[in-house]
Amino acid sequence: MGEIRKNSHLFDHSWIELEGKIIDLAICMTMQNGMALNAPLILNIDLDSKQNHNIKYGVKEYGLDEPALSISQRPFNEYMDAYPNNKKGLWGIVETILNINIDIKLFKEKYKNVKRKVYQ
């Protein structure tokens, strides 16, 4: 979690890094009035353009605001469960993206100790 910048837009955000590459599905529906800042990114690739993205992740300008700090303290599984637009939470979104049914109980056990890194 941290601040990100794309062009003139700077805001708090959360993403996944895997082997130094960005996975960011939520970038297409931000909390900035639902503004779609970009197509989803998977392993640094913009899913619309099929090119590397041009977003700066982990910039340090103002620090996280109170809602973002609060979210950063939530356990990963709780965060994944809380997504309101799918009855399975964000786990359901993972199923949709992978186009498979996952064993959510198994995933929760596997990722129960995941901690967020906060860029401040």
Legacy VTK file of the C-alpha trace (Angstrom):
# vtk DataFile Version 3.0
C-alpha trace
ASCII
DATASET POLYDATA
POINTS 120 float
0.000 0.000 0.000
1.114 3.487 -0.688
0.677 6.432 -2.943
0.620 6.038 -6.679
0.870 8.580 -9.458
-0.343 8.492 -13.015
0.027 11.789 -14.820
-1.536 14.402 -12.488
-3.431 11.853 -10.369
-1.902 11.047 -6.967
-3.751 8.920 -4.425
-3.503 6.145 -1.867
-3.818 2.661 -3.282
-3.136 -1.018 -2.712
-1.566 -3.463 -5.155
0.314 -6.752 -5.278
3.954 -7.157 -6.204
5.119 -10.531 -7.433
8.818 -10.885 -8.172
9.038 -7.106 -8.610
6.095 -6.894 -11.022
2.797 -5.128 -10.342
-0.588 -6.836 -10.249
-3.298 -4.206 -9.845
-6.867 -5.079 -10.674
-8.457 -2.277 -8.649
-6.813 0.478 -10.698
-9.764 0.243 -13.072
-12.215 1.263 -10.318
-10.586 3.580 -7.815
-12.102 5.161 -4.741
-11.699 8.499 -6.507
-15.410 8.629 -7.394
-15.003 5.304 -9.198
-12.591 6.870 -11.683
-11.016 4.324 -13.999
-7.402 5.444 -13.946
-6.125 2.576 -16.059
-7.001 -0.877 -17.284
-6.090 -3.647 -14.824
-2.402 -4.566 -14.710
-1.060 -8.073 -14.547
2.700 -8.511 -14.158
3.312 -4.896 -15.293
1.184 -5.296 -18.432
-1.799 -3.032 -19.094
-4.580 -5.427 -20.140
-6.014 -2.969 -22.689
-2.848 -1.866 -24.459
-0.866 -5.086 -23.819
2.104 -2.804 -23.070
4.044 -1.990 -19.898
2.175 0.464 -17.688
3.314 4.026 -16.908
2.103 4.306 -13.315
4.503 5.188 -10.493
3.899 2.947 -7.469
5.155 3.642 -3.951
5.787 7.350 -4.436
6.255 9.312 -1.227
4.565 12.680 -1.278
1.891 13.088 1.424
1.699 9.715 3.149
-1.404 7.611 3.608
-4.604 9.255 4.794
-6.599 7.847 7.727
-8.880 5.500 5.728
-5.869 4.001 3.917
-3.942 3.600 7.188
-6.945 1.815 8.673
-7.180 -0.541 5.693
-3.445 -1.228 5.890
-3.975 -2.675 9.381
-6.654 -5.157 8.296
-5.572 -8.791 7.967
-5.254 -9.874 4.334
-8.015 -12.504 4.517
-10.408 -10.017 6.106
-9.665 -7.572 3.315
-10.238 -10.252 0.669
-13.535 -11.279 2.294
-14.870 -7.712 2.570
-15.287 -6.869 -1.119
-19.039 -6.145 -1.393
-19.611 -6.655 -5.124
-19.088 -10.418 -5.165
-20.651 -12.910 -2.758
-17.227 -14.585 -2.389
-15.425 -11.270 -1.849
-12.233 -10.673 -3.785
-11.699 -14.430 -3.822
-14.552 -14.542 -6.339
-12.748 -11.981 -8.471
-9.643 -14.203 -8.414
-11.818 -17.066 -9.664
-13.169 -14.892 -12.463
-9.723 -13.751 -13.577
-8.241 -17.241 -13.460
-11.420 -18.703 -14.959
-11.423 -21.551 -12.420
-13.090 -22.395 -9.127
-10.603 -22.115 -6.296
-10.672 -23.732 -2.874
-11.175 -20.517 -0.922
-10.644 -22.253 2.429
-7.285 -23.558 1.182
-6.298 -20.084 -0.130
-7.268 -18.472 3.183
-5.066 -20.929 5.054
-2.178 -20.447 2.628
-2.307 -16.635 2.755
-3.382 -16.101 6.382
-0.016 -14.625 7.378
0.376 -12.269 4.425
1.388 -8.789 5.583
1.148 -5.578 3.654
4.185 -3.454 3.025
3.287 0.190 3.464
5.266 2.766 1.457
5.413 5.992 3.459
LINES 1 121
120 0 1 2 3 4 5 6 7 8 9 10 11 12 13 14 15 16 17 18 19 20 21 22 23 24 25 26 27 28 29 30 31 32 33 34 35 36 37 38 39 40 41 42 43 44 45 46 47 48 49 50 51 52 53 54 55 56 57 58 59 60 61 62 63 64 65 66 67 68 69 70 71 72 73 74 75 76 77 78 79 80 81 82 83 84 85 86 87 88 89 90 91 92 93 94 95 96 97 98 99 100 101 102 103 104 105 106 107 108 109 110 111 112 113 114 115 116 117 118 119
